[in-house]
Amino acid sequence: MPQSTGPTVPVVTPERVLAGLALLVPIVAMLWVSSYDKTDPAVSGVPFFYWYQLLWVPVSAVFTVAAYLLINRDEKARKAARTGGAR
């Protein structure tokens, strides 16, 4: 079995936990239907049920980009730890 010569890097890091939470927020928000199963308040005649779901499209994109940036940051830190801090 190959043995690593560098320091051990933890599998679960705060960045990975935050990235997972960032991906989980939009899923939970859309699965919790009772929170938006209503018609009021309407915006320009569009019931709350519809505009709330449409609002989550760009919000989900923001959460996904945040998760990507966190994972990218974590991967750079892992690479630096494996190579002894050299970039």
C-alpha positions as CSV (number, residue, x, y, z in Angstrom):
1,M,0.0,0.0,0.0
2,P,1.3,3.4,-0.8
3,Q,1.9,5.7,2.1
4,S,1.6,9.4,1.9
5,T,4.6,11.4,2.9
6,G,2.9,14.7,3.5
7,P,0.6,15.8,6.3
8,T,-2.8,14.2,6.5
9,V,-5.6,16.4,5.2
10,P,-9.0,16.0,6.9
11,V,-11.8,14.7,4.7
12,V,-14.4,17.0,6.2
13,T,-13.4,20.6,6.3
14,P,-15.5,23.7,7.1
15,E,-15.5,24.7,3.4
16,R,-17.0,21.4,2.4
17,V,-19.6,21.6,5.1
18,L,-20.6,25.1,4.0
19,A,-20.7,24.0,0.4
20,G,-23.0,21.2,1.2
21,L,-25.3,23.5,3.2
22,A,-25.2,26.0,0.3
23,L,-26.4,23.2,-2.1
24,L,-29.0,22.0,0.5
25,V,-30.7,25.3,1.1
26,P,-32.5,25.6,-2.3
27,I,-33.5,22.0,-2.2
28,V,-35.1,22.3,1.2
29,A,-36.8,25.5,0.2
30,M,-38.4,24.0,-2.8
31,L,-39.4,20.7,-1.1
32,W,-41.1,22.6,1.8
33,V,-44.2,23.3,-0.2
34,S,-46.4,24.4,2.7
35,S,-44.2,27.5,3.1
36,Y,-45.2,28.9,-0.3
37,D,-48.6,27.2,-1.0
38,K,-50.6,30.3,-1.0
39,T,-51.8,33.0,-3.5
40,D,-51.1,36.2,-1.6
41,P,-49.1,38.4,-1.8
42,A,-49.5,38.7,-5.6
43,V,-46.9,40.7,-7.6
44,S,-48.4,42.3,-10.8
45,G,-51.2,39.7,-10.7
46,V,-48.8,36.7,-10.4
47,P,-49.7,34.6,-7.4
48,F,-47.1,34.1,-4.6
49,F,-46.8,30.4,-5.5
50,Y,-45.4,31.1,-8.9
51,W,-43.2,34.1,-8.3
52,Y,-41.7,32.6,-5.2
53,Q,-40.5,29.6,-7.2
54,L,-39.2,31.7,-10.0
55,L,-37.3,33.8,-7.5
56,W,-35.4,30.7,-6.4
57,V,-33.9,30.2,-9.9
58,P,-31.3,33.0,-9.6
59,V,-31.0,32.5,-5.8
60,S,-30.2,28.8,-6.4
61,A,-27.6,29.9,-8.9
62,V,-26.0,32.2,-6.3
63,F,-25.9,29.3,-3.8
64,T,-24.4,27.0,-6.4
65,V,-21.6,29.5,-7.3
66,A,-20.9,29.9,-3.6
67,A,-20.5,26.2,-3.2
68,Y,-18.2,26.0,-6.2
69,L,-16.0,28.8,-4.8
70,L,-15.8,27.1,-1.4
71,I,-14.9,23.7,-2.9
72,N,-12.3,25.4,-5.2
73,R,-10.8,27.1,-2.2
74,D,-10.7,23.8,-0.3
75,E,-9.0,22.0,-3.2
76,K,-6.3,24.7,-3.5
77,A,-5.7,24.4,0.3
78,R,-5.5,20.6,0.0
79,K,-3.0,20.8,-2.9
80,A,-0.9,23.3,-1.0
81,A,-0.9,21.0,2.1
82,R,0.1,18.0,0.0
83,T,3.0,19.8,-1.7
84,G,4.2,21.4,1.6
85,G,2.9,24.9,1.0
86,A,4.5,25.4,-2.4
87,R,2.2,26.7,-5.1
